[in-house]
Amino acid sequence: MANPFRGEASFEVDGKAYRTRFSWNAAAEYEDAAGMPLSDALLDIAREKLSARSLRAMLWAGLQEHHTDVTLKGAGRLIDGMGRKEAQRVMGVALRYFFPELDPDDAETAEADPPTPAPSD
């Protein structure tokens, strides 16, 4: 199960479950694949002008921790299977932990790390 407090999001395509995690390694993988800084892609998301190249690279990079067998073209096929809007939603969930300022109204995701649980007795 995906943990949004760790930059994870899950989705399903053709009956197969996938889990994406956006981490520092994923961010670097994205920048290598897309040829642009992640900060530029975030501006594109805010403007609702995210390119196909960026979305595909973003999903692929996020999948690499749990699904190393998915290629860049395979990530594109997953987007075909779930649709662009769902792919953007999935990446939005994963990116909220990495960039909490994307969701300033959500107090839980606005923190850098999940709150420490109270000690149990």
Buried (B, 14 or more C-beta within 10 A) or exposed (E): EBEBBBBBBBBEBEEEEBBBBBBEEBBEBBBEBBEBEBEEBBEBBEEEEBEEBBBBBBBBBBBBBBBEEBEBEBBBBBBEBBEEEBBBBBBEBBBBBBBBEBBEEEEEBEEEEEEEEEEEE
